[in-house]
Every structure is written in structure tokens, then in C-alpha cells.
């Protein structure tokens, strides 16, 4: 005998007494009154709870039932009533309400032993033997003839959230069904429904057998894309970012989310919502249903001005002013420009980014003026460049052509002017679990570029550089990271090569314990770039419990020189630091000691991979 309560849940006890009890439990489960919070707790408990039964049952029930009863079972016992009357009222309420309440946590065979006076304050004690907790013994999931590959069916069954061996809880049962239906509708059949579900509970064995049947319904096919909210831009801009939603393809919610995410990450829209227009769905002769896709966007302001101030342990205090436009010349070109004034460097820049091509590649053109006075060398640089960037999976490719004019001044020497037209290719591979706060994986980058004398350049050279950071999770939260970098500029000498294509190191992000770009080739009283670079680093970060704070210990070593043999003479720095997890990534404050200089340096940075 069984009884269905509140939808497809079915309780099927095997004995007459168990059947009656199971029916009462189901009815109780269907009454919201019994699951509503009981309100603020009284100053003193109205009753005491004493658990009986086997030691194993008591230990399991104590952690589950006491918080449950504290929250939901608060019988009103008149303070001026006689002890016997209070015990009777408590027992009456317990018989009426506890079976359904305990059933939500899988206790279907509770026994009440009566109520006693617990202590001198007159509070009655409720004696309860909860019995064994019901465990899931078997799960059956049927897709009712849905045309699903065996591996997809196996994946859905493996993702079931209430497997055999787990305690049967009403909340987990409902959550597991909802999660299964969501996974089925978002990936396979948009019109799928939960046709039937049964939870057959046997109080004698304290086991539950679960059965779920899904009705797939028709397969959905995407119709035309309907766009609302465009004012400044036209639909061609949407098409440049749309890689996943096209008429005629099978519905997958992940494809709709991909388009929504792509549009929200652009400078053009403050919000985007993509959904299937089920109300306009049209059945097809082949049994499929075609539904349009509705995209609703809200455009951002086309122009923005920003200001900022800060401090860098590399280049000192700074102020900056920025101007961005998302619709330059009314062509949906993105302009990013600004002026940054730092103690050791002053920069003015402007970059124009075009909307992406159909293959995802994005072109940009830009210019920069940069003046710096670092380690005894004054540099000014004027540069123009064009760049194409394309992301393919986890690999980002960057092709660029750059022309720059550099003026260099070292005390006691005349000013020199150098020119270089430099093509460059760069690949970046990112396979980390979190781009802003990685614990495992790696980031690697390799690039090559060069110039030819006589082709708008003063020297022949080929510049090669590679760097990587590898992350290893340690324990529950800690991280070990290893970093390495090698570089070489192949040329007869460094004469005639702009400093951008040579190497200096030292400071935040390279070799801590040394001032910014202080490791290189000595030329007079200045440190200039060398043709070879080597840097290695190891860092261990311990995060304190579940707080956003952590401490780190690190060792860095590196140098830049004109001769590969001098790589063995690496400058070593080591120290300790503090970490704080911010929305932009872990903020790092480090104190590092440089062995070569015998000095301590303070470094600030955002500890995210390049």
C-alpha cells in the first residue's frame, strides 16, 4: 500500500502499523506549518530532550536532530500549568508533529517514551528513540526512450546528487531531482519534464529505493536571433561576437550563455540576456521544435573619463588620467588612452581596438610616448605599432609590428638615437584553475622578434624570450609556485639595439631584494640592458584558515648580462611577505633581502600570472 503526497513523492511501508505511520508522515511533510521556523527562541528551554536507542543511532541523531528540533519544534507550554499538564501537552505535541519533522531527515521509525520532569525548574523531558536513519539503497533513473548516447546517460546518472549509501533527506531528494532535470533540459531536451518520481521507504530495514522518470519531449532547434536594445550600434557588431548561436543548430543552454558572456565582456554593453523564446516555438514535421533566441542588451555610455593615484615599489608614486571611448568615429572602435605620471617614468598612450573578425581575431593600432630615468639612464621612446590578437582554446597568439625611435642619455656620454622596425610573435598558454588566484596549473609564454639593418633599423638582431610559472596545490589551501625566465638577443653586440629589446631585471615581479632594473650591464654610472637574461623563483604561500590573509616565503635569483657564461653569477634575494585576497587577485607586500647588496627592499604587487 502506498500514498502519494505533495506531487510525485511516494512512501510505501510494508506493515500495517508502518503504513499508517508512513501516511501520517507524508501528510505531515506536506504541511508548510511544520517546516516554518518557530520564531525567536525563548529565554529558557520549554522542554529537555533525552535520546534513547543504540549508541550508534544516538550519536548520529544527536548532531542532526537537536538543531532541527531547536529550530522547528517549540511547543507552547504554559508556565503556570502543573507539571503533569505540561508533560501531557508536550507529549501530545510531540506525537502530532515530530513524526513528520523527523521524516525530513530520514528518521521514519521514531518511538516516544513519554515525558518526565527533567530537573528542579520543572521543564519536562521528552524521551525519544529516533531509530535508525534511512539510507538510500537503490537509485533508478529512466529517460523514457530519449535518444541519448550511452555515455551521456551514464554521465547524468553519475551526477545524481543522492546516490546509494547516503542518508535519505527530503531536501536532498528534491534538490537531486531538480539538478537532474536542469542538467537534462540545458544540454539535451529543452522541453523535458519530470514525469514520475518515487521514494519507497521501508521502515523495517531503514532503506529507501528511489526511482525517477524523465519525459524528454521534443528536441529544440534554434531559430533566428531577435535583438532588442540596440540604439548606437547595429546588429553586425553582435555578429562579430557570436560564435555559438546560429539558426538550425540544436539547442544547448551553454551556447546561449557563451554568447551572453562574450557580449557582457565587451566595452559596448553593460548587460546582456540571452534566452529561448518558447512562446514563439513552432513544431516541425520531423518532430523537432524551432524556437527563436531573444537577446536583450543595454548599451554602456560611449565615453568615460577616469582618474587614479597610487604607488609602485618599482617606479614610485603616480597619478594618471584616462579617457576611453567605445564608439570612436561612430564605428564601434574602442579607444583607450591616457597619461600616467610616475616618479621614475612618464607615459602617454593611445590604442584603438577594432571589433573582432569572424574567426575571433582582433586588430589594434596604437602609439606611446615614454620617458624614464632609471638606474642612471635617461630614456625617451616614441613608438607606433599594429597588433593582431587571437585566442584559440587556452593559447593566445599575438602578432605585432612595431616601429620605435629611442633616445638614450647616460651621464658623461652624448645622447644616442636608435631606430628599429620590429615584427614580433608571442604565444601565451594558460591552463590554471583560476586566472586571478591560481592554485594548480601553469602559464607559459614564448616570443620571438627581430630587426634587419637597413630596413628602418640600426642593427641586425633576433630577440628570443620564454617564461613560465607553475602552481602546485599543497594541502587544503596552500600553494607552491615556481617561476622561470630565459631571454637572449642574438646580435654581434648590444650597440644599436634599443633597450626594449635587451634585458634588465630586479624589483617586483622579477628578483626581489633589488631595486627596479638594477641588475644588468654596468656602463659608466648607469645600468643598461644586456643580451642575456636568466631568472628563477620559488614561493610558498600559506593561507590562514578560511580567512583572506596569507603569508609567503620566497627565494628569487637572476641576472642580465652580455655573456651567457655570467648566468652562473645570479643575484639572490629571499624574504617573507603578506598576502590578501582582493577581487583583482592576491595583493602582495614583500620584504626581501638582497645577498649582493646586503640591503632590504619593500615590494608591492598584485600576485597574478602574466
KACORGI-V351719 format. One record per run of one state. SS is the DSSP state (2 for helix, 1 for strand, 0 for the rest). FROM is the first residue (numbers start at 1). LEN is the number of residues. If there is no record, write none. Layout:
ss=SS from=FROM len=LEN
ss=SS from=FROM len=LEN
//
This chain:
ss=0 from=1 len=2
ss=1 from=3 len=3
ss=0 from=6 len=3
ss=1 from=9 len=3
ss=0 from=12 len=4
ss=2 from=16 len=14
ss=0 from=30 len=2
ss=2 from=32 len=4
ss=0 from=36 len=11
ss=1 from=47 len=6
ss=0 from=53 len=2
ss=2 from=55 len=18
ss=0 from=73 len=10
ss=2 from=83 len=21
ss=0 from=104 len=7
ss=1 from=111 len=7
ss=0 from=118 len=6
ss=1 from=124 len=6
ss=0 from=130 len=5
ss=1 from=135 len=8
ss=0 from=143 len=7
ss=2 from=150 len=9
ss=0 from=159 len=8
ss=1 from=167 len=1
ss=0 from=168 len=2
ss=2 from=170 len=18
ss=0 from=188 len=5
ss=1 from=193 len=10
ss=0 from=203 len=4
ss=1 from=207 len=9
ss=0 from=216 len=4
ss=1 from=220 len=9
ss=0 from=229 len=6
ss=2 from=235 len=7
ss=0 from=242 len=8
ss=1 from=250 len=1
ss=0 from=251 len=2
ss=2 from=253 len=12
ss=0 from=265 len=4
ss=1 from=269 len=8
ss=0 from=277 len=1
ss=2 from=278 len=3
ss=0 from=281 len=1
ss=1 from=282 len=2
ss=0 from=284 len=5
ss=1 from=289 len=11
ss=0 from=300 len=3
ss=1 from=303 len=10
ss=0 from=313 len=3
ss=1 from=316 len=13
ss=0 from=329 len=4
ss=1 from=333 len=10
ss=0 from=343 len=2
ss=1 from=345 len=9
ss=0 from=354 len=8
ss=1 from=362 len=13
ss=0 from=375 len=2
ss=1 from=377 len=16
ss=0 from=393 len=2
ss=1 from=395 len=16
ss=0 from=411 len=5
ss=1 from=416 len=17
ss=0 from=433 len=8
ss=1 from=441 len=11
ss=0 from=452 len=9
ss=1 from=461 len=14
ss=0 from=475 len=3
ss=1 from=478 len=13
ss=0 from=491 len=8
ss=2 from=499 len=3
ss=0 from=502 len=1
ss=1 from=503 len=1
ss=0 from=504 len=1
ss=1 from=505 len=1
ss=0 from=506 len=13
ss=1 from=519 len=1
ss=0 from=520 len=1
ss=1 from=521 len=3
ss=0 from=524 len=2
ss=1 from=526 len=3
ss=0 from=529 len=1
ss=1 from=530 len=1
ss=0 from=531 len=1
ss=1 from=532 len=12
ss=0 from=544 len=5
ss=1 from=549 len=13
ss=0 from=562 len=2
ss=2 from=564 len=5
ss=0 from=569 len=2
ss=1 from=571 len=12
ss=0 from=583 len=2
ss=1 from=585 len=10
ss=0 from=595 len=4
ss=1 from=599 len=8
ss=0 from=607 len=4
//
